[in-house]
């Protein structure tokens, strides 16, 4: 998950089993709704690059690169 989630930008990563950290993150999100909205927007933008359509386009572009050589 560390490869996908930039903690504090598009979400938060908490150590497994660290309930105190999890509760602190949730409380901070509840208290700072503007930051929560910004994280939600950034996560949505980020997630749009992980669709079947975008992967198909990347594969086609890769295959086209062989044709051009």
GROMACS elastic network, one bead per residue, 0.5 to 0.9 nm:
[ bonds ]
;  ai    aj funct       b0    kb
    1     4     6  0.53379   500
    1     5     6  0.59669   500
    1    13     6  0.81686   500
    2     5     6  0.54071   500
    2     6     6  0.69850   500
    2     7     6  0.81865   500
    2    13     6  0.78061   500
    3     6     6  0.77193   500
    4    10     6  0.88284   500
    4    46     6  0.89864   500
    5     8     6  0.85153   500
    5     9     6  0.78232   500
    5    10     6  0.60964   500
    5    11     6  0.60878   500
    5    12     6  0.70523   500
    5    13     6  0.73347   500
    5    43     6  0.86692   500
    6     9     6  0.54757   500
    6    10     6  0.58008   500
    6    11     6  0.66241   500
    6    12     6  0.73143   500
    6    13     6  0.82801   500
    7    10     6  0.64565   500
    7    11     6  0.53514   500
    7    13     6  0.57760   500
    7    14     6  0.89411   500
    8    11     6  0.55346   500
    8    12     6  0.54760   500
    8    13     6  0.83592   500
    8    39     6  0.73628   500
    9    12     6  0.76999   500
    9    38     6  0.79854   500
    9    39     6  0.55996   500
    9    40     6  0.89166   500
    9    42     6  0.69053   500
    9    43     6  0.78167   500
   10    38     6  0.82428   500
   10    40     6  0.67342   500
   10    41     6  0.80015   500
   10    42     6  0.54058   500
   10    44     6  0.82826   500
   10    46     6  0.77472   500
   11    36     6  0.89704   500
   11    39     6  0.62168   500
   11    40     6  0.78075   500
   11    42     6  0.87496   500
   11    43     6  0.70416   500
   12    22     6  0.89789   500
   12    25     6  0.75358   500
   13    16     6  0.89614   500
   13    22     6  0.85649   500
   14    17     6  0.82873   500
   14    18     6  0.67663   500
   14    19     6  0.84683   500
   14    21     6  0.62991   500
   14    22     6  0.60056   500
   14    25     6  0.83258   500
   15    18     6  0.54679   500
   15    19     6  0.85549   500
   15    21     6  0.76822   500
   15    22     6  0.82847   500
   16    19     6  0.81817   500
   17    20     6  0.87905   500
   17    22     6  0.87747   500
   18    21     6  0.54905   500
   18    22     6  0.64262   500
   18    23     6  0.88282   500
   19    23     6  0.60854   500
   19    24     6  0.85196   500
   20    23     6  0.51768   500
   20    24     6  0.61508   500
   20    25     6  0.86937   500
   21    24     6  0.50605   500
   21    25     6  0.62218   500
   21    26     6  0.86802   500
   22    25     6  0.52115   500
   22    26     6  0.62559   500
   22    27     6  0.85937   500
   23    26     6  0.51479   500
   23    27     6  0.60337   500
   23    28     6  0.85308   500
   24    27     6  0.51222   500
   24    28     6  0.61191   500
   24    29     6  0.86310   500
   25    28     6  0.51259   500
   25    29     6  0.62358   500
   25    30     6  0.86959   500
   26    29     6  0.50899   500
   26    30     6  0.62364   500
   26    31     6  0.86600   500
   27    30     6  0.50758   500
   27    31     6  0.61660   500
   27    32     6  0.86027   500
   28    31     6  0.50763   500
   28    32     6  0.60005   500
   28    33     6  0.86822   500
   28    36     6  0.87658   500
   29    32     6  0.52291   500
   29    33     6  0.62213   500
   29    34     6  0.87090   500
   29    35     6  0.70602   500
   29    36     6  0.54817   500
   30    33     6  0.60482   500
   30    36     6  0.76663   500
   31    34     6  0.89828   500
   31    36     6  0.89286   500
   32    35     6  0.55022   500
   32    36     6  0.63555   500
   32    37     6  0.88463   500
   33    37     6  0.61124   500
   33    38     6  0.85833   500
   34    37     6  0.51050   500
   34    38     6  0.62409   500
   34    39     6  0.86553   500
   35    39     6  0.61354   500
   35    40     6  0.85410   500
   36    39     6  0.51691   500
   36    40     6  0.61899   500
   36    41     6  0.87037   500
   37    40     6  0.50235   500
   37    41     6  0.61830   500
   37    42     6  0.86130   500
   38    41     6  0.51406   500
   38    42     6  0.61398   500
   38    43     6  0.85001   500
   39    42     6  0.51281   500
   39    43     6  0.59989   500
   39    44     6  0.85252   500
   40    43     6  0.51267   500
   40    44     6  0.61663   500
   40    45     6  0.87006   500
   41    44     6  0.51579   500
   41    45     6  0.62815   500
   41    46     6  0.86122   500
   42    45     6  0.51399   500
   42    46     6  0.60944   500
   42    47     6  0.85354   500
   43    46     6  0.50158   500
   43    47     6  0.59874   500
   43    48     6  0.87400   500
   44    47     6  0.50857   500
   44    48     6  0.64651   500
   45    48     6  0.55243   500
   45    49     6  0.75682   500
   46    49     6  0.59558   500
   46    50     6  0.77547   500
   47    50     6  0.54334   500
   47    51     6  0.76939   500
   48    51     6  0.61438   500
   48    54     6  0.81635   500
   49    53     6  0.89115   500
   49    54     6  0.61384   500
   49    55     6  0.81013   500
   50    53     6  0.83359   500
   50    54     6  0.65177   500
   50    55     6  0.70248   500
   51    54     6  0.52483   500
   51    55     6  0.63029   500
   51    56     6  0.85908   500
   52    55     6  0.51476   500
   52    56     6  0.60443   500
   52    57     6  0.85567   500
   53    56     6  0.51203   500
   53    57     6  0.61886   500
   53    58     6  0.86907   500
   54    57     6  0.50592   500
   54    58     6  0.62323   500
   54    59     6  0.86839   500
   55    58     6  0.50470   500
   55    59     6  0.61990   500
   55    60     6  0.86150   500
   56    59     6  0.51088   500
   56    60     6  0.61752   500
   56    61     6  0.86246   500
   57    60     6  0.51047   500
   57    61     6  0.61730   500
   57    62     6  0.85796   500
   58    61     6  0.51347   500
   58    62     6  0.61561   500
   58    63     6  0.86585   500
   59    62     6  0.50300   500
   59    63     6  0.61682   500
   59    64     6  0.85621   500
   60    63     6  0.50694   500
   60    64     6  0.60526   500
   60    65     6  0.86578   500
   61    64     6  0.50330   500
   61    65     6  0.63732   500
   62    65     6  0.52749   500
   62    66     6  0.72102   500
   63    66     6  0.55365   500
   63    67     6  0.70039   500
   64    67     6  0.51329   500
   64    68     6  0.64763   500
   65    68     6  0.53005   500
   65    69     6  0.66612   500
   66    69     6  0.54089   500
